[in-house]
Amino acid sequence: MPNRRDVIKALAAASGLACLAPFIPLGKFLTPESGTAPPRQKIANIKDIPIGTERFVVYPRSGDPARDKDPFKQFSVVRTGEREVVGYSRVCIHLWCLISLDKETGNTFQCPCHGSIYTVEDGFAIAGPAAKQPNRYLPKLLLEIDEAGDIYAVGVEGEIGYGR
């Protein structure tokens, strides 16, 4: 027969576990998911994007308009040649403003907040405060083009807001 001290210890342990139980699901938010491949998402057909222009895309799309407005899901896809496209995060690595293609040059992205400039060919910061960051490359949207000219996003290289 258990004595009073053992019963109190058991009750204390059970109540401690009962207090912590609601926080167990938080663990999945604190650790990255492993084993899940990024989604393959159709962006457009290459014929729909004229050479030297950009198209803003959301990746990965959630289907919820409020979530898809998140700047950290916005990318700029630029057609640079007959069957060549590049894609980069629209979030500047300096202070997270949204960059866009410089319409005059067509070969750089510009940040409207502090004037950082990135090259279209590789997303490298060449001017402004972003050029002084340790990671000077914009995160890259990994793209594939099939035989029909359909462009698919298949993942992201780098960390949005911090570079690659």
DRENFIKE-611971 format. One record per residue (C-alpha): residue number from 1; x, y, z. Coordinates in Angstrom, 1 decimal, decimal comma, always signed. Layout:
nr = NUM X = X Y = Y Z = Z
...
END
This chain:
nr = 1 X = +0,0 Y = +0,0 Z = +0,0
nr = 2 X = +1,5 Y = +3,4 Z = -1,1
nr = 3 X = +2,1 Y = +5,9 Z = +1,6
nr = 4 X = +0,9 Y = +9,5 Z = +1,6
nr = 5 X = +4,2 Y = +10,9 Z = +0,2
nr = 6 X = +4,1 Y = +8,6 Z = -2,8
nr = 7 X = +0,5 Y = +9,6 Z = -3,5
nr = 8 X = +1,4 Y = +13,3 Z = -3,4
nr = 9 X = +4,4 Y = +12,8 Z = -5,7
nr = 10 X = +2,2 Y = +11,0 Z = -8,2
nr = 11 X = -0,4 Y = +13,7 Z = -8,1
nr = 12 X = +2,2 Y = +16,5 Z = -8,5
nr = 13 X = +3,7 Y = +14,7 Z = -11,5
nr = 14 X = +0,3 Y = +14,1 Z = -13,1
nr = 15 X = -0,7 Y = +17,7 Z = -12,6
nr = 16 X = +2,6 Y = +18,9 Z = -14,1
nr = 17 X = +2,0 Y = +16,8 Z = -17,2
nr = 18 X = -1,6 Y = +18,1 Z = -17,4
nr = 19 X = -0,3 Y = +21,7 Z = -17,4
nr = 20 X = +2,2 Y = +21,1 Z = -20,1
nr = 21 X = +0,0 Y = +18,9 Z = -22,4
nr = 22 X = -1,6 Y = +21,9 Z = -24,2
nr = 23 X = +1,9 Y = +23,1 Z = -25,3
nr = 24 X = +3,0 Y = +19,8 Z = -27,0
nr = 25 X = +1,6 Y = +20,8 Z = -30,4
nr = 26 X = +3,7 Y = +23,9 Z = -30,4
nr = 27 X = +6,7 Y = +21,7 Z = -31,0
nr = 28 X = +5,8 Y = +21,2 Z = -34,6
nr = 29 X = +6,0 Y = +25,0 Z = -35,2
nr = 30 X = +9,4 Y = +25,2 Z = -33,7
nr = 31 X = +11,0 Y = +22,5 Z = -35,8
nr = 32 X = +11,2 Y = +22,5 Z = -39,6
nr = 33 X = +9,3 Y = +19,8 Z = -41,4
nr = 34 X = +11,5 Y = +17,2 Z = -42,9
nr = 35 X = +10,8 Y = +14,9 Z = -45,7
nr = 36 X = +8,3 Y = +17,1 Z = -47,5
nr = 37 X = +9,2 Y = +18,2 Z = -51,0
nr = 38 X = +8,3 Y = +21,8 Z = -52,0
nr = 39 X = +5,2 Y = +21,9 Z = -54,2
nr = 40 X = +5,5 Y = +22,0 Z = -58,0
nr = 41 X = +3,3 Y = +24,9 Z = -59,1
nr = 42 X = +2,5 Y = +26,2 Z = -62,6
nr = 43 X = +3,4 Y = +29,9 Z = -62,9
nr = 44 X = +2,6 Y = +30,7 Z = -66,6
nr = 45 X = +3,4 Y = +29,8 Z = -70,1
nr = 46 X = +6,6 Y = +31,4 Z = -71,4
nr = 47 X = +4,7 Y = +33,0 Z = -74,3
nr = 48 X = +2,6 Y = +35,0 Z = -71,8
nr = 49 X = +5,7 Y = +36,8 Z = -70,5
nr = 50 X = +7,4 Y = +39,1 Z = -73,1
nr = 51 X = +11,2 Y = +39,2 Z = -73,0
nr = 52 X = +12,5 Y = +41,8 Z = -70,6
nr = 53 X = +9,3 Y = +42,0 Z = -68,5
nr = 54 X = +8,4 Y = +40,6 Z = -65,1
nr = 55 X = +5,4 Y = +38,8 Z = -63,7
nr = 56 X = +4,6 Y = +38,8 Z = -59,9
nr = 57 X = +3,8 Y = +35,3 Z = -58,6
nr = 58 X = +2,9 Y = +33,8 Z = -55,3
nr = 59 X = +4,7 Y = +30,7 Z = -54,2
nr = 60 X = +3,5 Y = +28,4 Z = -52,7
nr = 61 X = -0,1 Y = +29,4 Z = -53,3
nr = 62 X = -2,4 Y = +28,5 Z = -50,4
nr = 63 X = -5,7 Y = +29,3 Z = -52,0
nr = 64 X = -6,5 Y = +31,8 Z = -49,2
nr = 65 X = -6,3 Y = +35,3 Z = -50,6
nr = 66 X = -5,3 Y = +36,8 Z = -47,2
nr = 67 X = -2,4 Y = +34,4 Z = -46,8
nr = 68 X = -1,3 Y = +34,8 Z = -50,4
nr = 69 X = -0,8 Y = +38,5 Z = -49,9
nr = 70 X = +2,1 Y = +37,8 Z = -47,6
nr = 71 X = +5,2 Y = +39,5 Z = -49,0
nr = 72 X = +7,3 Y = +36,6 Z = -48,1
nr = 73 X = +5,4 Y = +34,5 Z = -50,7
nr = 74 X = +5,8 Y = +37,0 Z = -53,5
nr = 75 X = +8,4 Y = +36,5 Z = -56,3
nr = 76 X = +9,3 Y = +38,3 Z = -59,4
nr = 77 X = +9,7 Y = +36,1 Z = -62,5
nr = 78 X = +11,6 Y = +37,8 Z = -65,4
nr = 79 X = +11,9 Y = +36,4 Z = -68,9
nr = 80 X = +15,4 Y = +37,0 Z = -70,1
nr = 81 X = +15,5 Y = +35,1 Z = -73,3
nr = 82 X = +13,6 Y = +32,8 Z = -75,7
nr = 83 X = +13,4 Y = +29,9 Z = -73,2
nr = 84 X = +15,1 Y = +31,6 Z = -70,2
nr = 85 X = +13,4 Y = +32,8 Z = -67,1
nr = 86 X = +14,7 Y = +33,8 Z = -63,6
nr = 87 X = +12,8 Y = +34,3 Z = -60,4
nr = 88 X = +13,7 Y = +36,0 Z = -57,1
nr = 89 X = +12,0 Y = +37,0 Z = -53,9
nr = 90 X = +10,5 Y = +40,5 Z = -54,0
nr = 91 X = +11,6 Y = +41,1 Z = -50,4
nr = 92 X = +14,7 Y = +43,3 Z = -50,2
nr = 93 X = +17,4 Y = +41,8 Z = -47,9
nr = 94 X = +18,0 Y = +45,2 Z = -46,3
nr = 95 X = +14,7 Y = +46,2 Z = -44,6
nr = 96 X = +12,2 Y = +43,9 Z = -46,4
nr = 97 X = +10,6 Y = +46,4 Z = -48,8
nr = 98 X = +9,2 Y = +45,0 Z = -52,0
nr = 99 X = +11,5 Y = +45,3 Z = -55,0
nr = 100 X = +10,5 Y = +45,4 Z = -58,7
nr = 101 X = +12,1 Y = +45,4 Z = -62,1
nr = 102 X = +13,6 Y = +48,7 Z = -63,2
nr = 103 X = +11,5 Y = +49,4 Z = -66,3
nr = 104 X = +14,1 Y = +51,7 Z = -67,9
nr = 105 X = +17,1 Y = +49,3 Z = -67,8
nr = 106 X = +15,2 Y = +45,9 Z = -67,7
nr = 107 X = +18,3 Y = +44,3 Z = -66,2
nr = 108 X = +18,1 Y = +45,3 Z = -62,5
nr = 109 X = +15,7 Y = +45,2 Z = -59,7
nr = 110 X = +15,3 Y = +48,3 Z = -57,5
nr = 111 X = +14,2 Y = +48,7 Z = -53,9
nr = 112 X = +12,0 Y = +51,9 Z = -53,5
nr = 113 X = +12,8 Y = +52,3 Z = -49,8
nr = 114 X = +16,6 Y = +52,9 Z = -49,7
nr = 115 X = +17,7 Y = +52,4 Z = -53,3
nr = 116 X = +19,3 Y = +49,0 Z = -53,3
nr = 117 X = +19,9 Y = +47,6 Z = -56,7
nr = 118 X = +20,1 Y = +43,9 Z = -57,7
nr = 119 X = +21,1 Y = +42,3 Z = -61,0
nr = 120 X = +18,5 Y = +40,3 Z = -62,9
nr = 121 X = +21,0 Y = +37,6 Z = -64,0
nr = 122 X = +21,8 Y = +36,4 Z = -60,5
nr = 123 X = +20,0 Y = +38,5 Z = -57,9
nr = 124 X = +23,2 Y = +40,0 Z = -56,6
nr = 125 X = +23,1 Y = +43,4 Z = -54,7
nr = 126 X = +25,3 Y = +45,8 Z = -56,5
nr = 127 X = +24,4 Y = +49,1 Z = -54,9
nr = 128 X = +22,6 Y = +50,5 Z = -51,8
nr = 129 X = +22,5 Y = +49,2 Z = -48,3
nr = 130 X = +21,8 Y = +45,6 Z = -49,4
nr = 131 X = +25,2 Y = +45,6 Z = -51,1
nr = 132 X = +26,7 Y = +45,8 Z = -47,6
nr = 133 X = +24,8 Y = +42,8 Z = -46,2
nr = 134 X = +26,7 Y = +39,5 Z = -45,6
nr = 135 X = +24,3 Y = +37,6 Z = -47,9
nr = 136 X = +24,1 Y = +39,8 Z = -50,9
nr = 137 X = +22,0 Y = +37,5 Z = -53,2
nr = 138 X = +18,2 Y = +37,5 Z = -53,3
nr = 139 X = +16,5 Y = +34,2 Z = -52,5
nr = 140 X = +16,0 Y = +32,4 Z = -55,8
nr = 141 X = +12,8 Y = +30,8 Z = -57,1
nr = 142 X = +13,7 Y = +27,6 Z = -58,7
nr = 143 X = +12,0 Y = +27,2 Z = -62,1
nr = 144 X = +11,5 Y = +24,6 Z = -64,7
nr = 145 X = +10,2 Y = +24,9 Z = -68,3
nr = 146 X = +8,6 Y = +21,9 Z = -70,0
nr = 147 X = +8,3 Y = +21,2 Z = -73,7
nr = 148 X = +5,1 Y = +23,1 Z = -74,0
nr = 149 X = +6,7 Y = +26,2 Z = -72,5
nr = 150 X = +4,9 Y = +26,0 Z = -69,2
nr = 151 X = +6,9 Y = +27,5 Z = -66,3
nr = 152 X = +6,8 Y = +25,7 Z = -63,0
nr = 153 X = +8,1 Y = +26,8 Z = -59,6
nr = 154 X = +9,7 Y = +23,8 Z = -57,8
nr = 155 X = +11,3 Y = +25,4 Z = -54,7
nr = 156 X = +13,2 Y = +28,3 Z = -53,2
nr = 157 X = +16,9 Y = +28,6 Z = -52,7
nr = 158 X = +17,9 Y = +30,8 Z = -49,7
nr = 159 X = +15,9 Y = +32,4 Z = -46,9
nr = 160 X = +13,3 Y = +35,1 Z = -47,7
nr = 161 X = +14,4 Y = +38,4 Z = -46,2
nr = 162 X = +18,0 Y = +37,2 Z = -45,5
nr = 163 X = +19,4 Y = +36,2 Z = -48,9
nr = 164 X = +21,3 Y = +33,2 Z = -50,0
END
